[in-house]
Amino acid sequence: DYREERVDFRSALDGRARLSVAFRFLLVIPQIVALFFVQIAAGIVQLVAFFAVLITGRWPEGMRRFVVGAMRWTLRVNAYWLLLTDEYPPFTLTE
């Protein structure tokens, strides 16, 4: 039994500010600089957490929240940089 299904959506390209798209690489520079240091810290935390998991058998909650927050922030910046969203990413590990 074949049924036709339709999906309605509004394109994210509608109403996009051309100036924002043109200078997005300038707008994302502060995010990249901040993320550079956050990613270094996240790498160190992951290394320490690796040994903590080996010894205790569980990932410490604070370390896990930090690493997951860094990954979320990176994903939001990448989505903004690659024109997947027009919402400027906040400078935060949570959300």
TAHUPE-V640004 format. One record per residue. RES is the residue in three letters. SS is DSSP state (alpha for helix, beta for strand, coil for the rest). PSI is psi in whole degrees, -180 to 180 (* if undefined). Layout:
res=RES ss=SS psi=PSI
res=RES ss=SS psi=PSI
//
This chain:
res=ASP ss=coil psi=112
res=TYR ss=coil psi=129
res=ARG ss=coil psi=136
res=GLU ss=coil psi=128
res=GLU ss=coil psi=143
res=ARG ss=coil psi=145
res=VAL ss=coil psi=126
res=ASP ss=coil psi=136
res=PHE ss=coil psi=160
res=ARG ss=coil psi=127
res=SER ss=coil psi=138
res=ALA ss=coil psi=-11
res=LEU ss=coil psi=-19
res=ASP ss=coil psi=131
res=GLY ss=coil psi=16
res=ARG ss=coil psi=134
res=ALA ss=coil psi=119
res=ARG ss=alpha psi=-35
res=LEU ss=alpha psi=-40
res=SER ss=alpha psi=-41
res=VAL ss=alpha psi=-40
res=ALA ss=alpha psi=-35
res=PHE ss=coil psi=21
res=ARG ss=alpha psi=-35
res=PHE ss=alpha psi=-30
res=LEU ss=alpha psi=-37
res=LEU ss=alpha psi=-26
res=VAL ss=coil psi=-10
res=ILE ss=alpha psi=-47
res=PRO ss=alpha psi=-36
res=GLN ss=alpha psi=-43
res=ILE ss=alpha psi=-40
res=VAL ss=alpha psi=-47
res=ALA ss=alpha psi=-43
res=LEU ss=alpha psi=-29
res=PHE ss=alpha psi=-49
res=PHE ss=alpha psi=-37
res=VAL ss=alpha psi=-40
res=GLN ss=alpha psi=-34
res=ILE ss=alpha psi=-47
res=ALA ss=alpha psi=-40
res=ALA ss=alpha psi=-37
res=GLY ss=alpha psi=-41
res=ILE ss=alpha psi=-43
res=VAL ss=alpha psi=-39
res=GLN ss=alpha psi=-39
res=LEU ss=alpha psi=-46
res=VAL ss=alpha psi=-41
res=ALA ss=alpha psi=-33
res=PHE ss=alpha psi=-47
res=PHE ss=alpha psi=-33
res=ALA ss=alpha psi=-39
res=VAL ss=alpha psi=-40
res=LEU ss=alpha psi=-40
res=ILE ss=alpha psi=-48
res=THR ss=alpha psi=-21
res=GLY ss=coil psi=5
res=ARG ss=coil psi=152
res=TRP ss=coil psi=124
res=PRO ss=coil psi=134
res=GLU ss=alpha psi=-43
res=GLY ss=alpha psi=-40
res=MET ss=alpha psi=-42
res=ARG ss=alpha psi=-44
res=ARG ss=alpha psi=-40
res=PHE ss=alpha psi=-47
res=VAL ss=alpha psi=-43
res=VAL ss=alpha psi=-40
res=GLY ss=alpha psi=-41
res=ALA ss=alpha psi=-39
res=MET ss=alpha psi=-40
res=ARG ss=alpha psi=-44
res=TRP ss=alpha psi=-44
res=THR ss=alpha psi=-42
res=LEU ss=alpha psi=-42
res=ARG ss=alpha psi=-41
res=VAL ss=alpha psi=-42
res=ASN ss=alpha psi=-40
res=ALA ss=alpha psi=-40
res=TYR ss=alpha psi=-46
res=TRP ss=alpha psi=-38
res=LEU ss=coil psi=14
res=LEU ss=coil psi=28
res=LEU ss=coil psi=-21
res=THR ss=coil psi=153
res=ASP ss=coil psi=-5
res=GLU ss=coil psi=121
res=TYR ss=coil psi=129
res=PRO ss=coil psi=138
res=PRO ss=coil psi=157
res=PHE ss=coil psi=71
res=THR ss=coil psi=154
res=LEU ss=coil psi=-13
res=THR ss=coil psi=170
res=GLU ss=coil psi=*
//
